[in-house]
Amino acid sequence: MLIKRSPLLKAVSLIVLLSFAVVSSAQRSRVPEVVYPPQLLSDLAALRDAALTSDYAYRQVAHLTENIGPRMGASPQAEHAVDYVAEQMRLQGLEVRLEEVRLPRWVRGIETAELVHYPGQAPGTTQRVVVTTLSGSSATPAGGITTEVVVVGSFDELKALGREKVAGKIVLFNVPFDKKKAAAGYAGEAYGEAVAYRAAGAKAAAELGAAASLIRSVGGAEYRLPHTGYSVPAGIPAGAVTAEDADLIAHLASQGPVQLHLTLTPQTFPEIVSHNVVADLRGSEHPEQVVVVSGHLDSWDLGTGAIDDAAGVAVAMEAVHLMQELHLHPKRTIRVVGWMDEENGGRGHDAYAKQHAAEMANHVGVLESDLGAGHPMGFIAKINPDAAPLLRPMLEVLRSTGCNALRQTDYSPGSDISPLVKAGVPGFAPMQDSRTYFNYHHTAADTLDKIVPRELQENAAAMAVLAYTLASLPQTLPR
């Protein structure tokens, strides 16, 4: 419907808009302008420019993904990644230590599924369903299970069916990832809505006596790629099927009974001792005060973990590499942390929080990159509102790269930094273009070719400039 506005209405609208502009301008004018020392501004510009011409971060991603490969927590590859990153940080002159993290080794095993009975079936045939195991899954018998599939679109639908219609059956949560939200720049919100079923679907199904639980894969691309991930252990097999297969099962189930033969044989082995990598570039004036830059070392086992999260580890490594190359000396310690076990329980950040509890008050800022390597538009921040004006000159340094927005939130911008943020430490993450991130996230397609070198450089510039700012300002940010 087209509504024509009268000249009077147009005039009133203009007056209202001008009034808001005047008020906004007046509000801004009441905030004291923050001026950085000239040397700090010069150092930040040098870091930005150096990052945009360096291939160090890309070389680190390439080695982690292609030379080392998938890095499932407690796997030989994950342990090799610990040693590799530690050695690279020693080569940069940092003080490196390996901090203990105990975690079990999880191995995927066999994962197959096929439709064995469905309406209109040709005699003597079955249909393959592409499935992957979720890490909280229990195993089926070696020969698998065969039972009817119940398709639901929400937890409420499942609850309404009741135990009588669910017990002994396989529950399929057919909940689509909202691709329109992702395309509009709200991929994180779309993911949050759908991933609830990956996290808690098996538990909800088990409570009603289900034999197994399946979800529609949580992601945006529909190339018959299953997306793995963590599911709360519920004592039943739990897996994810592709979007296409979820639709197939739902369409057939709307016509009549559908039976699926499902085999998932994951195994969990006893705990081993693994490590977070912790590497310090000591501060020149306040070495006891710490700024953390970080990403997680582990990945899922389907792909090679390029965007999740070798890219995050690499830009954290690049931040201190650039400072050393430019002979810069932050006032406070900048600490690189390569977290272990972000994907499968978060034991790494729990161990760090416990080990560093006594010095939590000396952590003055914490950064984590764990949403790929897309172009950074600024930062997501969980900070005291009074801290925002102190960051404006830093954002101006990054304006030329398009990374000058600051979105304040009431939640931690990263999972591994969440214990520190909960303790009041100002927390940050790059605000990346994630419109296509969930196409590849937790799939076999998370590989090096998804990294755009220029955008990785922009992320390195953002990480380095913000970290050096927090480590070099005359005052720390208010909590």
N, C-alpha and C positions, 0 to 999 in steps of 0.2 A: 504494500500500500504506500502511495506517495502522498505525503502531507506537505502542502504549500504553506510557508510561513509568511505572515503579513509583515510589512515594513516595521510596524510597531513591535511585533514579537522579535524581529531580528535586532532591533535597537535595544530592547530589554535584555536579550541574550548577550549582546556585546557588552552592555554595562556590567552584567553579572560576571562575565569572564574577566573584564578589566579589574573589577573589584577583587576577585580571587588573585589575580596577578599582583595587585598592589599589596594585598595582605601577605602573599607568599614572599614577595620581595622584602617587605618589612620584617617578616620573621627571619629571613636569611640574614638581614643586616644586623640583627641583634646577636647573631652568633659570631664571636670573635674570629677573625681570620687567623689561621694557623700558618706560620712561616717556618719552613725548614732551613737549617743552616745551608749556605751555598755549597759547602763541600759535600754535604749529604745529598743534595739534589744532583750534583755532578756525579757522585758515585752511583746513584740510582740510574741515571741516564746511561752511564757506561755499562752497567749490568744489563739493562734492557737491550742496548745495541749489540753487546757481545752475545747475548742469548740468541738474537735473531740471525746470527751468522755462524753459530756453532752446530756441529753435528754430533756432539758428545752424547746427548740424551738419546738420539736415534740409534747410535751405535750400542748403547746399553740395552735399549729395548730389543734390538736385533739379536744380541747375544743371549739375553734372558729367554727369548721366545724360540729362536731357531737353533742355537747351539745347546742350550739346556733343555728347552721344551716345556711341556706341561709340568706344573709345580704343585701338585696336590699335597696338602700338608702331610708331613712325615714321610713323603716319598723320597727316593734317592735324588730326584731332580730338585726338590725343594731344599734338601740339605746342601746340594751343590750350589744352589742359588745363594744360600746363606754365606757360604765360603767365598763365592765370587764377589758379592757385593762388599763383604768385609774387606777383602783384599783391594778392591778398587778404591775404597775409602782410605785405606792405609797409604795407597799410592798418592793420594791427595794430601797426605800429611795430617790426617785427622787422628784423634785418639779413639780407637775402636775397641769395643768389647761385645761379646756375645752374651746375651741375657737369656737364661733358661726358660723354656716354655715346654711343658709336658703335654703331649697330645697323642691320641690314638691314630693308627693308620687305617684309612678306609679304602677298600678296593671294590670297584664297581661290579665285577663278575659278569655273568650272562644277563642279557636284557633282551627279551623277545616277546612279541605279542601277535596274535592273529585272531581274526573273527572266524569262529567255527560254526556258528549258527546264526542266521539272520533272514528276514523276509526276502523272498525272491532269489534265494541262493541257488546257483547252478549246482546240480548233484556232483559230489566228489571234489568240491573246491573249498578253499578258504581265502581270506584276504589278510595280507600283512598289515600290521599297524606299527608305525615307527614310535618307539618308546625309549625313554632313558630313565634310569633310577634316580630318585632323590636321596640325599645322603642320610636321612633319618630312617630310611626304609628297613624293615625286616625282610628276611628272605622267604621266598616261596619254597616248597619242596623242590628238589632237583628237577623233577619232571613237570613243575609248574602247577597251576590251578586252572580249572575251567568252570566258569560260572556266569550267571547273567549280569549284565551291566545296567545300572540305574543312573540315568543322566539327570543332573540338577544344575540350576543356574545360580544358586546362592546357598548360603548356610540356612536361611529361612526355609527354602524349598526342601532341603534335606531334613530339617527338623519336622516339617509338616508331614513328610512321608512316614516317620516313626519307625521304630525297630522292626515291626512286622514286615515292612516292605523293603528294608535295607539289610537285615541280618543275613549273612552268608553270601552276599552279592558284592560286586565291584562297583564302587561309587565313582562316577566321572563328574568332576566339577568343570562344566563347560562355560567358563567365564572369560570373555574376550578381553584382550589388551586394547585399550582405547587409542587407536591409531590417530584419530583426529586430534585428541589432546596432545599426543606426542608431536604431531606435525605442527601444532600451534606453539610449541615450545614448552609444553607441560609434560614431558616424558616421565619425569620423576613422579608426578602425581598419578599418571596412568599406571605406572609400575606399582606404586604403593597400593592402589585399589586391587589390582589383580594378584599381587604376590601374597596377599593375605591367605589365599586359598592354597598356595604352595606351602606356606608356613604351618597352617593349622588345619588344612583339609583332612589329612589322614587322622588326626586326633578326633575331629568331629565325626568322621565316618566310623572310626573304631568304637566310639562311645555308643553307637547304635548297632554294633555287632557286624559291621561290614568285613568282608574277607580281604579286601584290598581297596586302595584309593588311588585314583588317577586324576591329574589336572590337565587342563588345556595349557600348553606351554606359555609362559609369561614372556612375551616379546612381540615386536612389531612386524617382523618379516615372516611371510608365509611361504617359505621355500622347502617345506616339509623337513624343517630342522627342529629337533627337540631341544628345549632349554632345561638344563639341570639346575640344581640348587639345593639349599638346606630345607628340610622339613622336620618339624618337631617329632621325635620318635614316638610312635603310637602303638608299636607292637604288631603292625600289619605291613605288608608290602605297600610301597608308595612310589609312584612314578609320574612322569609327565609324557603326554603324547603330543604330537604336532597339532597345530591348529587345524590342518586339513583332516587329520584322522579324528580329531574331536568332533568336527562337523559331520564327518561320515557316520560315526557311531550315533550321534544325536539324530541324524536324519533317519537312519535305519530303525533306531529305537522308537521313533514316533510312529513307525508302521507296525511294530510288533516286537516280540522278545528277541534280544541279541545276546549271544554268548561269546565270551572272550577267553582264549587260552593265554595265560600270562605267566612268564617266567622271569623272575628277578632274583639274582643270587649274590647280593653284596655281602662282604665280610668286613668285620672290624677287628683289627689286631691289637694286641696290648700297647699301652702307651710307650712312646720313646721320648728321649730328651731332644727337643729341637731348640731353636733360638730366634729371638728378635735380634736384628743387627742394630746396634746403637753406636753412632760415630759423631764425635764432638769436634767442631771448630771452635776452639776456646775463645771466649770474649776477652778483649784487651783491658776493660775497666771493671766489668761486673761478671766475671766468669761463672758465678753461682746462679745467675739469672739465665733462663733457658728459653729459646725459641725452637720449636720442633717443626721440621719439614718431613713429610712422610708419604709413603704408599705401602701397599701390602705385597709381600714376596710370593705368597702362595697363589695358586690359580685353580680353576677346575681342570679336569683331565680330558675334556672333549676336544678343546682347542689348545692353543699355546699361550693363552693369557696375555695378549698384547695390549688390548684396551682395558683389561681387567686382570692384573693391574700393573703390568710391567711399565706402562707409561707413567704411572704415578711414582713408582720407585725411581725411574730414570730422571724425571724432572726434579725430584728431591736431591738426587745425586748431582745433577747439573747445577743446582743452585750454589752448592759449596765449591764445585769445580770452577765456576766462573769467578767466585770471590777469590779463590786462590790464584787463578790465572791473572786477575787484575790487581793482586796484592792488596786487597781490601781487608780491613781489620775491624769487624763488628765489635761494638762495646760489650755486647752480651754473647753468650755461647749460642751458636746455631747447631742444633742436634739433628742429624739425619737418622730417622728410624725406618727400618724395613720390617714391617709387622709380619708376624707369622700367624696363620690360621684365621684370617679374617673371614674366609668363605665358609668354614665348617664349624663355627662355634665361638670364635673370637677369643680363644685362650691367650693369644699374644697380648692383646690390649689389657686383659685382666691381669696377666702377669706383670706387665709394666706398671699398671696402676698400684699394684700391691708393693712392688719393689721400690717404687719412687714416692710412696705415700708421704714420707716425711719431708720431701722437697717439692710437694705439689704447689705450695705457695710461691716458690721461686720460678715456676713455669709462667712466663709472661705472654706467651702466644703459641698456638698450635695450629699447623696447617696439614691438611690431608688432601691428596688428589686421588679419587677413586670413582670417577665417572667418565673415564675414557680419555681421549686426547683431542676432542673437538675444540674449535676456536673458543677461547675464553673471553667472555664479555664483561667480566668483573669478578666479584667475590660474593659468595654466600657467607654470612657471618653471624655467629651467636656472640654478641658483644653488648656491653653497656651502651645505651644510646649516646652517652656523653663521649664515647670513644670515636664515633663516626667523624666528627670534625677534624680530629687529629690525623685521619687517613686521607683527607682530600688532596693534599699536595702529592702524595704517593700515587693516587689515582690519576692525577694530571700527568705524571710522568708516563703512565701507561696509556694515556688517551690515544696516542698515535697508533697503537696496536688494536684499538677498539675494546680495550679491557679497562673500563673506567666506571663500571656500575658497582654499587654496593647494596646487596639485598640482605636486610637484617631479618633473622628468623628467631623463633623461640625453641628451636631444637638443634641438636648437634649437626653440623654440616658433614660429618663423616662418622662411620661406625667405629673405627679404631680409636679416634680421638674422643669418643663420647665420655669415657670416664674422666678425662681431664676437663672437658667442657662442663660436665656435671659438677665438678669441683670449683667452677668459676673461672677457669682459664679461658681467655678470649679465643674462640675457635673459628677457623676459616677453611673454605674450600673454593677452588676455581669454579665460577659459574659458567660451565661449558655448554656449547651447543650439543645437546644430547638427543636431537630429533631422530637420529638413526642408531644411537648407541644400543638400544634394546633389541635392534634387529640381530645383533651378533653376541650380545651379552650371554654368557654361560652356554655357548654353543660351540660346535666344532669349527665355526667360521670366525672365531676370535683369534685372528692371526695377524702377522706383521703387516700385511698389505692394507689393513684397515687404518694404519697410522699414516696421516698426512704430515710429512716432515715439517712443513712450514707451521702448521698448527701446533705441532709438538714444541717447536721453538717458541711460539707465542706463550704456551703454557709454562715453559721454563722461565721465560722472562717474567711472567706474572708471579711465579713462586719465588724467584730470586729477589725481585724488587720488594715484594711484601715482606719476606723474611728479613732482608737487610734493613728495611725500615723499622720493623719491630725491634730488631737487635741494636739499632743505632740512634733512635730518638732520644732526646734528653730525658724524657720521662716514659714510664711504662703506661700502657693503656689501663684505664680504670676498670675494675672488675664489676 
